[in-house]
Amino acid sequence: MASLNEILSLCKAGEGQKAYELSKADMEQQFPWAQREMGWTLYYLLKDDTDRNDFQSLITHLDEFSTLNQLSMTDDSMIYENVLFKVAGFVKERISPKDISSPAKLSSLFAKLHGFNFNPSKAYSFLLKSFIKCDSWQEMADFIDWWNLDNLTQEDYTPYKTEDGKTIMSVAEQVFIAKSKALLRLNDLGRTEEFLPKMDELMEKHPEMTYPGYFYGKLLLSLGSNADDALRVIVPFARKKASEFWVWQLLSDVFANEQEKQLACLLRAVHCHTKENFLGKVRIKLAALYILRNQYDYAKHQINQITQCYLSQGWHLPYEVDCWARQPWINTVAPNSGSPIDYMIITNGILCEGTEEAIAVVTYVDSNSHKVNLVYGYKKHISQKLRSKVGHGMVLKINYVSEPDGKIRILSSSQTQFTDGLDYAKVVEGKARKRTDKDFAFLKAKEGEYYISPNVVRKYGIQDGDVVKGLIVYDYNKKKEEWDWTCISINKK
């Protein structure tokens, strides 16, 4: 009969086999502490296996550890933690993603680990981090599901820095990407649909993460049977993330058979405010498309940008760029940093696909907040900032989407001609009626009498008796809390 202290002393002295034999003898005698002795003994043997790179011995010892049914995660957490650290350390140090034997080793380890239910801890997170480095392993999705993303700790969501000062993405971001890649390989639509809400929640809580959104889009794209189906799924999401480069990188894949739209998406991607070292693949696609179109000057600018970025990061140049640098034309053209098409008009048009369209009238412009009041339907008005500069009384064509709260969000606006037949705006002709002691006026026409505000009176220099045409809008009066017709702009005859 041995004590736990004796077992630990033997293990620390490098006599693990002797400790194992004593622990085994105590287990045969069914001493209540025997399994705890064996648990610590197996931990030290696993440590030796890692140091000697003996995978088969590691599997044998891990398999034996799984039979210790009297140990508990609550009372023996230190043993479990230490065992996990050793298994994770073996994966990290001894299993290379480039080794052809690695997938089989990972599968063997997973088969042994699958019967355990570990608690969230540094060791458990270390195990996850070690496994996901081999992101082409075919069982990756199953492993992550077993590990359970709900076990991620707060620390797992924090990026960390290497000794040379480089920032590495958090474990959480890495594992969501690994799961996305695994699902894309499997093309399992059911599992993809189950995973998307988790991705959506991650992006909502951690907008600082760059790549999960890209893979979210790739997963969305994988659900569509064709480009039209993909657009119906992706465009609503893209509207919310239009300032992110990966949205346009993704949409460029959707338009692989529409060269003009693909080019526009790639151009918008590189013009987003994004760190240059994220844009390598986008610029490569853009350069390839320019070369296909014989626009070598534009291609050379993209190649120069790629080369400068990769060399500054100490990265090897991509194969395509190295090949282009050897082409005869590369030294005969000057780089052109411009854009051969109006990519903003094209990409805004993409965002507007499937939206609602309306004719809107500008009823007020706030010079301080830059918000614009619009009437865009019968008893429909909105206050919102617009990308384009507009003026009071201007008629616009707007594209908008309805939000879950019932409000609308305008995606694009452009000046247009007034359309007859609207039930919320019309052009009427009549005479102005203005008293000298008042700063407002009325437009008296056959259809009725319409209020002209002091601002409109001053802007157009309205005098009593003027014959005018006025644009009349059914607008909401905040002071009176009612809808009424009012004159927005005037044309004197």
N, C-alpha and C positions, 0 to 999 in steps of 0.2 A: 504493500500500500504506500503510495507516494502522496505528498501534499502538493497543492497548487504552486507554492513557492519553490519547491524542489523542481517541479516540471519547468517552471519559467527559468530557473537558474541554469538547468541543463540546456534549454533552447538557446539562451543568450550566450552560452559557452560554446555553441556550435555542435552540441551533441543532440541534435534533433531526433535521430533514429532511436537513441536510448530513451529519450523522453516519450517518443511514440510507443515504444514497447511497454513502458511503465503505465502510460495512460490506457493502453489497450487492455493490460492486465486488470487495472482498476475497473474498466468498463465491464469486463467479464464477471467481476465480482459485484457489479451493479451498485457501486458506491454512488451516492447522490451527486457528488462533485465530479465524478469521472468524465462526464461529457464536457464539462467546462475545461477540464485539463486537456482533453483531446482537441477542443476548439482552439485553444491557444497554441497547442502543439502544431496543429495543421496550419495555423497562420504562419508560424515560423518556417514550416516546410514549404509553404507557398512562396515565402520570401526567398528561400534558397532556390526554388524552381525558377523564379524570375531572374535571379542573379546568374543562374547557369543556363538560362534560355531553354529550359527543358519543358516543352509544351505538354507532352504526354503525361509527365509526372504532375504537372499543374492540374490537368484535367482529372487525374486520379484522386489527388488530394481534395480538389473542389467537390468531386462526386462524393467522397467520404464525408466531407463537411456537411453536405446536404442531408445525410442520414442522422445527424445529431438532433433528434426530435424533442429533446428535453431542454434545449437552449431556446431562449425567447428574445425577440427584438427589444423587449422592454428591459429585461434583467441583464441581458448580455450584449447590450448595444456596442460596447467597446470592441468585443470580438468581431461582430459583424462589420463594424466600421473598418477595422484593420484588415480583415479579409478582403473587403471591397477595394480598399486602397491598393492592395497587392495585385488583385485581378486587373483593376484599371491600369495600374502601372505596367503590368505585363503587356496589355494591349497598346499602351502609349509607346513603350520603349522597344518592344519586340515584334510587333505586328505592323508591317509597312503596307500602305495602300497599293504600292507598286508590286508587291510580292504575289505571285500567282497562287501561293498556298494560303494567303490571308483570308479569303472568303470562307474556306473550309474551317479554318481555326476559329473565326468569329462565330460561325454556325455551331460549332462544338461547344464553345463557351456559353452561347446563348441558350443552348439546350440544357446546360447545367444550371444556369441562372434562372431559367424560366419558372422553376418551382418556388423561388423565394419571393417574399413580399417585403421589400425594403422601405424604410421611412426616408423622407427628405433629409439630406445631409450633404456635407461637403464631399464625402466619399462617393455617395450615390451620384452627385452631379459630376464628379471626376470620371466615374464609369461612363456616363453619358457622353461627356466631352471626348473621351478616348475612343469610343465606338464610332461616333459620327464623323471622325476624320476619314474613315473608309466609306465615303458616301456613295460608292457604286455597288456596295454589298447588296445583294438581292433581298435579304431579309431585313433591311433597314427599317421599313415602315412597321413591320411586326415588332421589331425590337423597341422602337420609340413608343408604340402603343402599349407594350408591356411595361416600359419604364414609366409611362404616364406623365404627360406634360403638366398635369396639375401638381406634380411634385417639384416643379421648378421653384427655387428659392428667390428671395429678393436679390440676393447677390448674383444669381444667374442672369439677371436682367441688366447687369452693370457691365459696360465695356471695360477692358483692362489694358494697361500699357506694358509693353515689353521693356527690357532693360535698356534698349537703344531708343526708347521714347515713342515707338510706333503704337498706335491705338488698334487693338484687336476687338472685333465685334463680340458682343456678349454671347454666352453659351445659349441663352434663349433664342437669340437671332439665328445662331448657327443651326440649332436643332429644328427650328421651323423651316429653314431653308432645306435642310437635309430631308425632312419629312415631305416637303413639296417635291423635291427631285425624285424621291422614291415613288411617290404617287404618280408622277408624270411617266416614270418608267413602266409602272404597273398598268397604267391606263384604266384604273378601277374607278369608274364614275361614281359608284355608290360611296366608296370611301372618300373620294374627293369632295363630294357634296357634304359629307359629315365633317370634314376637316375645315372647310371654308369659313364657317362661323368662328372657329378658333383663330384663324388668320385675321379675320375682320376685327375681332376683339383686340388682338395684339396690335394691329395698326392704329386702332382708336386710342389705346392706352399708351402706346410708344411711337408717336409720330416721328421721333428722331431716328428710328431704324429705317435704313434705306431700301434694302433688298427684299424684305418680306412682301412688300407691295408688288414688286415685279413678279415674284413667283405666284402671288395671289392672282395676278392677271393671267399668268401662264396656265394656272389651274382652271380659271374661268374659260380660257380659250380651249382647253382640252375638253370641256363639256359641250362645245358647239359642234354640230355635224358639218357645218359649212361656214363660209365667211359671214354670211348674213346672220346666221344664228349666233356666231361669236360676237358680232358687233352689238346685237341686242343685249347680250350679257355684259360686254365690256364697256360700252360707251357710257352707260349711267355711272359706272364706277370712275371712268376716266374724267368725267365732268368734275368730280370732286377732287381729283388729283391731277388736274391739268398742268400744274406747275412742276410736276415730277418728271424727270427725263425718262424713267423706265416705262411710264405710261405710253409715251410716243414710240419708244423702242418696241414695245409690245404691239402697238397698233401697226407699226411698219410690217410686222409679220403677218398681220391680218390682210394687209393690202399687198401681199407678195406678187399678186398678178395684176396690180394696178400701179404701174411705175410712177405716175405723177403723184399719187397719194402716198405711196411708200416714201418717195423722196421728201415730200412735205413733212411727213411724220419724223423722219430722221433729222431733218433740219431743225424742226421745233425741239427735238430732244437735245441737240447740242447747244441750243440757245437758251435752255433752262439754266437757272443759276445753280450749277452743280459742280462739285470738285472734278477737276480734269481727269484725275486717275480713275473715275467711274465711267468715263466716256469712250474708252478704248474700243470696245466692240461696236459701239454705235458708229464711231468715225470710220472703222474698217468697213462696215456695211455701206456707209455713205460714199466712201472713196470707191468701192467696188461698183456702186451704181453709177457714179460719175464716169468711171472708165467705160462702163457698158454703153453710156450715152455719148462717148467720145468727148466729154467735157474735162479734158486733162488738167486745165488750169485750176478748176475747182477741186479736182481730185488731189492735186499736189498740195494744196493748202491743208487738206485733211491728213494727208500722209505726214506732212511736216509737224502738225499738231500731235499726232500719235508718236512720232519719233522723239520729239522733244520731251513728252510726258514719260515715255517708257525709259529713256536714258536717264532722266532726272531721278526716277525711282529705283534705278539699278536693275530694271527688268530686261529680259531678252526681248528683242523685237519679234512680233508675230511673224509667222512664216510668210503670210501674204505681203506684209509691208516690206520684208526683205526682198521678196521677188520683184515687187514694183520698183524698188530702188535700183534694180539692175536693168530696167527697161530703157530703151533709147530715148523715149519721149520725156523721161523725168528731168533731163537736163536741158530740154529745148523750150519748156514753157515756164512762165512766171506764175507763182501761186496766186490764186484769186480767192479772197476771203468772203466775197459777197454771196448772194443767193440768186440762182437763175430763175426762181419762181417766187411768187408771193405765198410763202408757206403758211402764213398766219390766216389768210382768207380760206385756204384749202382746209387747214386743220380745224379752224372754227366751224367750218361747214360740216366736218365729220362729227364734231361734238353736237351739232344741231340736228343730226339725223334722228328722226323719231320724236322730235319735240313738237310742242304746239306753237302756232304762229298767229300773230295778231297785228293789227294796225293800232299804234298807240300815239297819243298826243301828249306833249310835254306841257304840263300846266304850271310847273314851278321849278326853279333851279336855285338851290342853296349854295351860294358862293363860298361859304365857309366849310361846310361838311362835304360839298360836291355831290350831295344827293339830289336826285331828280324825282319829281312827282309825275307820275304818268297815269292817264286813264286809258285802259286797253280793252274795255268791254263795258256792257251795260252794268252799272253799279260795281265796276271793277277798277280799283286804283291801287297803286303801289308806290312806295318811296324806296329808291335803290340807287346805288352808285353804278354808273355805266363806264365801260372802258373808253368809249368815244365821247368827244366833247359835243354837247348839244345845247340848244338855246330854247328859251321860252316860246311856245307855240309851234315848235318843230314837230313834224309828222314822221314817225318812225315805223319801220317794220321790225318787230321783235320776235325772237325765238326764246321760248321759256319752258321750264319743267315745273311741275307741281311737287312741292315738298310734302312729307308726311303730316306736317302740322297745318296743311291747307294753304300755306303761303306759296308764292311762286318765286323762282330764281331765274332772272334773265341771263341767257347765255350769250346772245349777240343782238346788236341793234344797228340799224343803218337807215339813213334818211331815205324817205320815199315820197311819192305823190299821194295826196289825199284821195281816198276812195269813197265814192257815193254809196248810199244805201246802208250806212252804219246807223245803229239805233242809239249810239252814245256820242256821236259827233256829226255835225252837218255844217254846211256853208249856207248862210242866209244873207239876203240883201235888204237894206232898208236905210232909214235915216237915224242919225245920232241925236239923242235928246239929252242936253246937258244944261243944268242951271249954273249961272255964274258963281253962285255961292257954294257950289258943291264940287268936289274933286273927282267924283265918279260920274258915270253916264249910263244911258240905256240905248240899246239898239232896237228901234221899233220897226218890225217887219210884218208881213202878212201872217206869218206863222205864230207871232207873239212878240213879247217884249223881253229883251235879254240884258242882264246886268253886265256893265263894263267896269272893271276895277280901276282905281286911281292909277295903278302902275301901267295898265294898258292905255288909259287916257293920255298919260304923260308920254309914253313911248311913241305913240302914233300922232300926238298933237291933235286930239279929237276936239272939234268945235261943234257947237250946237248947229244942227241942220246939215252936217256933212252927210253925203250919200256914200255909204260904205258897204263892203262885203266883209262879213265877219265869220271866223271859224268858231262855232259854238260847241261847247263840250258839256256833257252831263257829268258834273263833278260833285265831290263831296265837300260840304261846307262844315268845317270843324266847329266853328263858333255856333252855328245854328243846329249842328248835328243832324243835317239833312242833305239829301241830294237835290241838285237844282241845275238848270242850264246857266252857263256863264260864257261870256265872250272871251276868247283866249288871244286871238290875233285879228288884225284889221288890214284890209286893203281898201285904200281910198279910191273912189272913181274919178 
